[in-house]
Amino acid sequence: MIPDTDPRASAQARLLRESAPLLLRFLEGFNEGNRAVQAPSLPNHPIWILGHCAFTMARLAEVLGGPHPPASDFATGPRSGVPGPVDRFFIEDVAKDSTPSPDASRYPSLARGRAIFGSAVEAIATTVERMPPSKLDGTLDWGGTQHAVVSIINRVAIHNGIHAGQLTDLRRALGFALILPITPPSPQPARV
């Protein structure tokens, strides 16, 4: 926490930071060979989700007065036609309404994707922590609609949760082990 941070800003930053491990835990079992795997009737794959959520957070940080999404993490345009290995996300390949490609070479490695996601979480959380109360109480244009700043911050944290749910569905479709613990039923007393 940054000294003299507004308690509301601190709580919003914590919400964003805590959304990250809730999503990242569902990557267990995915690797470089299956990071772009998809299943029938399921919309997104792991590496697209990491890039999409990371860019959403990095872009919101910028809109709120934080740093521009770093060129080391995000490149303008789609991946197509760019030779060699990819070490960043191409914005048009992970932006809202983009279609995830099964071609893993269009995306960075899973490890690099996780690192970019982590940097984006920290960028948005730090930006929010530094916001004065007047800005936190304001509104902003997000997707062509005015939103309360606090609401859009919450919405972006929930957005990470929505995509964690997509990973859960994909894991189930691929036959992966469960991540969330299942509480076994309580033993019932014997009837005499």
BELKAWO-V329749 format. One record per residue. N is the residue number from 1. RES is the residue in one letter. PHI is phi in radians with two decimals (* if undefined). PSI is psi as a letter, one per 20 degrees, with the letter a starting at -180 (* if undefined). D_LAST is the distance of its C-alpha to the last C-alpha in Angstrom with 2 decimals. Layout:
N;RES;PHI;PSI;D_LAST + N;RES;PHI;PSI;D_LAST
//
This chain:
1;M;*;q;59.15 + 2;I;-1.43;p;62.83 + 3;P;-0.95;q;64.28 + 4;D;1.08;k;64.79 + 5;T;-1.33;p;62.53 + 6;D;-0.99;p;61.51 + 7;P;-1.00;h;57.80 + 8;R;-1.19;g;57.12 + 9;A;-1.12;h;58.94 + 10;S;-1.09;g;56.98 + 11;A;-1.14;g;53.66 + 12;Q;-1.14;g;54.87 + 13;A;-1.11;g;56.00 + 14;R;-1.09;g;52.64 + 15;L;-1.01;g;50.91 + 16;L;-1.12;g;53.18 + 17;R;-1.08;h;52.71 + 18;E;-1.31;i;48.92 + 19;S;-1.26;h;48.93 + 20;A;-1.13;g;50.40 + 21;P;-1.15;h;47.58 + 22;L;-1.15;h;45.15 + 23;L;-1.46;g;47.27 + 24;L;-1.07;h;48.37 + 25;R;-1.11;h;44.93 + 26;F;-1.41;j;44.53 + 27;L;-1.48;i;47.57 + 28;E;-0.96;p;45.63 + 29;G;1.67;i;46.28 + 30;F;-1.52;q;49.46 + 31;N;-2.55;a;52.71 + 32;E;-1.10;h;56.37 + 33;G;-1.37;h;55.72 + 34;N;-2.19;j;53.20 + 35;R;-1.17;i;54.17 + 36;A;-2.01;k;55.57 + 37;V;-1.32;q;52.92 + 38;Q;-2.23;r;51.78 + 39;A;-2.18;q;49.24 + 40;P;-0.96;p;49.74 + 41;S;1.19;j;49.34 + 42;L;-1.98;p;49.04 + 43;P;-1.39;h;52.08 + 44;N;-2.32;q;52.75 + 45;H;-1.96;r;52.61 + 46;P;-0.99;g;52.11 + 47;I;-1.26;h;55.76 + 48;W;-1.12;g;56.79 + 49;I;-1.03;g;54.04 + 50;L;-1.04;g;55.28 + 51;G;-1.16;g;58.86 + 52;H;-1.12;g;58.12 + 53;C;-1.16;g;56.09 + 54;A;-1.09;g;58.61 + 55;F;-1.17;h;61.57 + 56;T;-1.03;g;59.98 + 57;M;-1.20;g;59.49 + 58;A;-1.11;h;62.94 + 59;R;-1.19;g;64.60 + 60;L;-1.13;h;62.94 + 61;A;-0.98;g;64.04 + 62;E;-1.10;g;67.57 + 63;V;-1.06;h;67.47 + 64;L;-1.46;j;66.35 + 65;G;1.78;j;69.35 + 66;G;-1.51;a;67.94 + 67;P;-1.22;q;69.31 + 68;H;-1.13;q;70.16 + 69;P;-0.91;p;67.64 + 70;P;-1.11;p;69.13 + 71;A;-1.09;h;71.12 + 72;S;-1.23;i;69.51 + 73;D;-1.91;h;66.15 + 74;F;-2.40;p;67.24 + 75;A;-2.05;q;70.16 + 76;T;-1.24;q;71.62 + 77;G;1.59;a;71.31 + 78;P;-1.52;r;69.30 + 79;R;-1.21;h;69.03 + 80;S;-0.88;p;70.85 + 81;G;1.51;i;74.17 + 82;V;-1.63;o;73.59 + 83;P;-1.32;q;74.06 + 84;G;1.47;r;72.18 + 85;P;-1.19;q;68.82 + 86;V;-1.82;p;67.29 + 87;D;-2.10;j;66.47 + 88;R;-2.61;r;65.81 + 89;F;-1.59;p;64.40 + 90;F;-1.55;p;66.83 + 91;I;-0.95;g;66.25 + 92;E;-1.17;i;66.69 + 93;D;-1.46;i;64.11 + 94;V;-2.25;i;61.36 + 95;A;-1.19;r;62.51 + 96;K;-0.90;p;60.73 + 97;D;1.24;j;60.87 + 98;S;-1.33;r;61.87 + 99;T;-1.85;o;60.37 + 100;P;-1.04;p;58.72 + 101;S;-1.68;p;60.50 + 102;P;-1.29;i;58.76 + 103;D;-1.43;n;61.82 + 104;A;-1.06;h;60.58 + 105;S;-1.19;i;64.20 + 106;R;-1.38;i;64.69 + 107;Y;-2.21;r;62.48 + 108;P;-1.24;r;62.46 + 109;S;-1.08;r;60.12 + 110;L;-1.09;g;56.53 + 111;A;-1.08;g;57.38 + 112;R;-1.18;h;60.41 + 113;G;-1.06;g;58.47 + 114;R;-1.10;g;55.94 + 115;A;-1.14;g;58.88 + 116;I;-1.12;g;60.56 + 117;F;-1.02;g;57.36 + 118;G;-1.07;g;57.02 + 119;S;-1.13;h;60.66 + 120;A;-1.16;h;60.26 + 121;V;-1.04;g;57.26 + 122;E;-1.17;h;59.35 + 123;A;-1.10;g;62.41 + 124;I;-1.23;g;60.66 + 125;A;-1.11;g;58.76 + 126;T;-1.16;g;61.96 + 127;T;-1.05;g;63.91 + 128;V;-1.14;g;61.44 + 129;E;-1.02;h;61.43 + 130;R;-1.52;i;65.20 + 131;M;-1.29;p;65.39 + 132;P;-1.26;q;66.91 + 133;P;-0.93;h;65.02 + 134;S;-1.09;h;67.63 + 135;K;-1.31;h;66.92 + 136;L;-1.09;h;63.14 + 137;D;-1.45;i;63.66 + 138;G;-1.45;a;65.83 + 139;T;-2.20;r;65.37 + 140;L;-2.61;q;66.20 + 141;D;-1.51;p;66.79 + 142;W;-2.37;o;64.05 + 143;G;1.22;k;64.29 + 144;G;1.48;j;66.86 + 145;T;-2.27;q;64.84 + 146;Q;-1.33;p;65.08 + 147;H;-2.33;q;61.94 + 148;A;-1.12;p;61.21 + 149;V;-0.99;g;61.40 + 150;V;-1.03;h;58.03 + 151;S;-1.13;g;56.42 + 152;I;-1.25;h;57.92 + 153;I;-1.10;g;56.83 + 154;N;-1.05;g;53.24 + 155;R;-1.08;h;53.65 + 156;V;-1.20;h;54.82 + 157;A;-1.13;g;51.83 + 158;I;-1.13;h;49.54 + 159;H;-0.97;g;51.66 + 160;N;-1.05;g;50.60 + 161;G;-1.14;h;46.95 + 162;I;-1.06;g;47.59 + 163;H;-1.28;h;49.07 + 164;A;-1.08;h;46.20 + 165;G;-1.09;h;44.04 + 166;Q;-1.13;h;46.44 + 167;L;-1.13;h;46.01 + 168;T;-1.07;g;42.22 + 169;D;-1.08;g;42.70 + 170;L;-1.11;g;45.21 + 171;R;-1.01;g;42.95 + 172;R;-1.09;g;40.20 + 173;A;-1.11;h;42.81 + 174;L;-1.54;i;44.12 + 175;G;1.36;k;40.74 + 176;F;-1.23;q;41.07 + 177;A;-1.14;q;38.23 + 178;L;-1.17;q;36.56 + 179;I;-1.73;g;38.14 + 180;L;-1.29;p;35.85 + 181;P;-1.18;q;32.66 + 182;I;-1.84;p;29.50 + 183;T;-1.38;p;26.64 + 184;P;-1.15;q;23.57 + 185;P;-1.09;q;20.53 + 186;S;-1.17;p;18.38 + 187;P;-1.11;p;15.23 + 188;Q;-1.60;q;12.22 + 189;P;-1.10;q;9.37 + 190;A;-1.15;q;6.42 + 191;R;-1.66;p;3.75 + 192;V;-1.85;*;0.00
//
